[in-house]
Amino acid sequence: MDTQTFWKILLFVHFVLAVGLLAAVTMQAVGVLMPARQAVGGLARRLNPMPLAPFATVVVLLYVPQALMGAWVYVKYRTYVRIPMEGFRHWWTVGSFEFKEHVVTMGLALLPAYWYFWQQPQAETHATARKWLTIFIAFTVWYAFAVGHVANDFRGVGS
Amino acid sequence: MTQALDANVAVADLVSPRAAAAPAEIAGKETSKFGTFAIAFGIAFAILYTLFERQNWPLLTYHPAVGRLDFLRNMGVPEDGPPMFWYGWIVLAGAAAAVLGYVATLLPRQVLYRLATFSCVLAALWPICYYLAGIIDQYASFNAEFLRSTWIVGIPAWVGALAVTSLVSSRWAERAMIGWLFLMPIGGLVILGYSLNDYFTR
């Protein structure tokens, strides 16, 4: 297998993990933002809300390897993608990607607290902390996905 | 029928042993060591990562073009290609935050809350003072270049942080702890984002 193919496979795995993470964190973020009870046909019907706590473990288990994978792919980005990107004066993309490093790092730093607060999903005292941590983590994942996608379009899989 | 069943479920939820035990579990969780570690780690990491990035203090430098890893900051020669510091900032901030998180689990609660308040207010005031000093230097009729010193602007930040820490109530300091967990990463991202301004204004 040549080097280019190896990096493209790695980037593809990074993408697949990102999609899984995006799905899990979005489901949980929507769950904390939307009420569990909804009025249906004039009757207050209790809809069985999806249990959100298990998503926290899934998100942590995907976020950490995804960040590690990103850190690995980043080596290739720095030499193979960013230098020509600067040459073509794509400053917005370069700046957005630089910011992505920081966004993902901050998300990584909050993962222990995020996981901890989801261990007691019934505890009302931490409902606000749980909600905003989930939204923050979801923001980091969405931002990283969007910016990574733009960088991939510049020079990556299928570009 | 559905409503009746739902009512039964709701009542059962209220009287179940799990629900009855919930308040005790919450209080127990609040004092758990891992919770304290996780919160302190999140706060400390956000502050330290921002500081290390801004001061460019990495523990390691990686040169991807030649595959070489150096200890601390090492720009290398131009033939080595671009150096990468990001790994070094993360490792250093992670290790330091883990130590601080562990220390936090050993401290008495009230001391921890006061220390967290002091650290976070200092972390917020220092860049604000630095920014204001820059404005003063820009518009002052006298030579205020000395205000550009990171250490000079640190003096009002320290005074302010000490004042706030001594003035706030214990209850406020306790309640603010989780608030810092959100404010510090967001504040860090504001500073780090602002530092990238050059890319977006070219």
Boltz contact constraints between the chains, C-beta under 6 A:
constraints:
  - contact:
      token1: [A, 46]
      token2: [B, 6]
      max_distance: 6.0
  - contact:
      token1: [A, 75]
      token2: [B, 64]
      max_distance: 6.0
  - contact:
      token1: [A, 78]
      token2: [B, 64]
      max_distance: 6.0
  - contact:
      token1: [A, 78]
      token2: [B, 82]
      max_distance: 6.0
  - contact:
      token1: [A, 78]
      token2: [B, 84]
      max_distance: 6.0
  - contact:
      token1: [A, 79]
      token2: [B, 64]
      max_distance: 6.0
  - contact:
      token1: [A, 79]
      token2: [B, 65]
      max_distance: 6.0
  - contact:
      token1: [A, 91]
      token2: [B, 199]
      max_distance: 6.0
  - contact:
      token1: [A, 91]
      token2: [B, 202]
      max_distance: 6.0
  - contact:
      token1: [A, 94]
      token2: [B, 199]
      max_distance: 6.0
  - contact:
      token1: [A, 95]
      token2: [B, 196]
      max_distance: 6.0
  - contact:
      token1: [A, 95]
      token2: [B, 199]
      max_distance: 6.0
  - contact:
      token1: [A, 95]
      token2: [B, 200]
      max_distance: 6.0
  - contact:
      token1: [A, 98]
      token2: [B, 196]
      max_distance: 6.0
  - contact:
      token1: [A, 99]
      token2: [B, 193]
      max_distance: 6.0
  - contact:
      token1: [A, 99]
      token2: [B, 196]
      max_distance: 6.0
  - contact:
      token1: [A, 101]
      token2: [B, 86]
      max_distance: 6.0
  - contact:
      token1: [A, 102]
      token2: [B, 192]
      max_distance: 6.0
  - contact:
      token1: [A, 105]
      token2: [B, 49]
      max_distance: 6.0
  - contact:
      token1: [A, 105]
      token2: [B, 90]
      max_distance: 6.0
  - contact:
      token1: [A, 106]
      token2: [B, 185]
      max_distance: 6.0
  - contact:
      token1: [A, 106]
      token2: [B, 189]
      max_distance: 6.0
  - contact:
      token1: [A, 109]
      token2: [B, 42]
      max_distance: 6.0
  - contact:
      token1: [A, 109]
      token2: [B, 45]
      max_distance: 6.0
  - contact:
      token1: [A, 109]
      token2: [B, 46]
      max_distance: 6.0
  - contact:
      token1: [A, 110]
      token2: [B, 42]
      max_distance: 6.0
  - contact:
      token1: [A, 112]
      token2: [B, 38]
      max_distance: 6.0
  - contact:
      token1: [A, 112]
      token2: [B, 41]
      max_distance: 6.0
  - contact:
      token1: [A, 113]
      token2: [B, 38]
      max_distance: 6.0
  - contact:
      token1: [A, 113]
      token2: [B, 39]
      max_distance: 6.0
  - contact:
      token1: [A, 113]
      token2: [B, 42]
      max_distance: 6.0
  - contact:
      token1: [A, 113]
      token2: [B, 181]
      max_distance: 6.0
  - contact:
      token1: [A, 116]
      token2: [B, 35]
      max_distance: 6.0
  - contact:
      token1: [A, 116]
      token2: [B, 38]
      max_distance: 6.0
  - contact:
      token1: [A, 120]
      token2: [B, 29]
      max_distance: 6.0
  - contact:
      token1: [A, 122]
      token2: [B, 22]
      max_distance: 6.0
  - contact:
      token1: [A, 123]
      token2: [B, 26]
      max_distance: 6.0
  - contact:
      token1: [A, 125]
      token2: [B, 26]
      max_distance: 6.0
  - contact:
      token1: [A, 129]
      token2: [B, 178]
      max_distance: 6.0
  - contact:
      token1: [A, 132]
      token2: [B, 182]
      max_distance: 6.0
